[in-house]
Amino acid sequence: MREYFDTELLNLNNQLIGMGTLVEEAIKNAVKIIVSNDQELLEKSREQEELINSAEKKIQNHCLRLLLHQAPVANDLRGISAALKMITDLERIGDQAIDIVEMSQYIKNRNNVISVTHIDEMAKQASKMVTLSIDAFVKKDFELAKSVSESDDIIDGLFDKVKVETVEIIERDKALSEEAIDLMLIAKYLERIGDHAVNIAEWVAFSITGSREL
Amino acid sequence: MDKFTIDNMNLYYGKFHALKNVNLHMPKNKITAFIGPSGCGKSTLLKSLNRMNDLVEGCKITGDIKLDGTDIYSDMDVNVLRKKVGMVFQKANPFPMSVYDNIAFGPRTHGIKKKSELDRIVEESLRDAAIWDELKDRLKKSALGLSGGQQQRLCIARALAVKPEVLLMDEATSALDPISTGKIEELCLKLKDDYTIIMVTHNMQQALRISDNTAFFLLGEMVEYNSTDAVFSSPKDKRTEEYITGRFG
């Protein structure tokens, strides 16, 4: 029964996984660019952002069409509403990934700035949180979603470390002040990506239990 | 405050166990919806609330059904009960008489003879049923000439004319077009200020739009009863989930 609707829900799931994969790649590329300043990845990152934006529009239209045609209730309604909210967070992560890429272009003395801070670790942590939140959605795994929320403390802790390290860089060499501030902004973007991953995890919880509480 | 309370109620049609240990408390001035697949017992339960099953041969009821704390099977005269608990059916059933006489029928049965009093009741009931403006110039015309939607609202007005406390509605809009359905749904929302409404519906969206609480029935068992929002957003029982999402069976 409701085979057509079930197929459409499966399509929605696959589209979300696809958008999640794009966002994960965008963060990974951003991380690579921060560390290695790989210029070849720059153009790819911009293309990825456009793909993420169009995936958001496509999924949003799909969700609205399902709401209109199928009048979903119960877990169907929760799943579609959660998807609608999750794509907004995914799209914001995409924006922040490209912001990081653009920002990292201004960092000239990479070796004196990046390598002496925890920014690399922070980026890896943010990327991991996004991957886990998408995984939790795909597997409908409440505990996994909960672990994303719990690991937000790790990224917040790293952010505090980077803050201290940035101050140290400026104190050591005032000529690096501008880079240090750019680095601080990148850290803030990464910290926000962590928050968006937690939002996604909360919507995963909602789609499973009806409450966003983790 | 609960208007109707049903405790440990079982209903048998001969050997067939049609309702199994139903426990249900329905609050005053709220709309309660009964949902479930055909044959689940929801209409049977609705009919038990004004003893419409009394005439069904072999029908036996155990347990308690109380209206404002009074047992309707042991401590209440059936005529008193039916004055307090009106009913509207799936198919509009106007009497083959004028609009006016349809409405005045009940009050006359209860002894009201004075024309001015009957005039007042007819107008008030038709106004309450949101059909006065459409029928005020056709009061002497046959009720059989009205549209389906008008006939159903006339039947609601007729039920209201004896000033009931509870209105039972058994799929009262299932034979109507969306405009008439919309009018009756709006009417229910207004009426619940003064009445307690209990409805059987196959229309999930209708239950969602107007009811405060929903009870889901399956094979004579009341599976789940909760606020309508809770039932339709996060049902607790897997069977409820399967039914309301259309994946039942």
HADDOCK unambig.tbl for C-alpha pairs under 7 A between the chains (distance, minus, plus):
assign (segid A and resid 1 and name CA) (segid B and resid 247 and name CA) 5.45 0.50 0.50
assign (segid A and resid 2 and name CA) (segid B and resid 246 and name CA) 6.62 0.50 0.50
assign (segid A and resid 2 and name CA) (segid B and resid 247 and name CA) 6.49 0.50 0.50
assign (segid A and resid 72 and name CA) (segid B and resid 245 and name CA) 6.84 0.50 0.50
assign (segid A and resid 73 and name CA) (segid B and resid 232 and name CA) 5.56 0.50 0.50
assign (segid A and resid 73 and name CA) (segid B and resid 233 and name CA) 5.98 0.50 0.50
assign (segid A and resid 73 and name CA) (segid B and resid 244 and name CA) 6.96 0.50 0.50
assign (segid A and resid 73 and name CA) (segid B and resid 245 and name CA) 6.06 0.50 0.50
assign (segid A and resid 74 and name CA) (segid B and resid 232 and name CA) 5.05 0.50 0.50
assign (segid A and resid 74 and name CA) (segid B and resid 233 and name CA) 4.09 0.50 0.50
assign (segid A and resid 74 and name CA) (segid B and resid 234 and name CA) 5.25 0.50 0.50
assign (segid A and resid 74 and name CA) (segid B and resid 235 and name CA) 6.53 0.50 0.50
assign (segid A and resid 74 and name CA) (segid B and resid 241 and name CA) 6.54 0.50 0.50
assign (segid A and resid 74 and name CA) (segid B and resid 245 and name CA) 6.87 0.50 0.50
assign (segid A and resid 75 and name CA) (segid B and resid 233 and name CA) 6.97 0.50 0.50
assign (segid A and resid 75 and name CA) (segid B and resid 234 and name CA) 6.85 0.50 0.50
assign (segid A and resid 210 and name CA) (segid B and resid 234 and name CA) 5.81 0.50 0.50
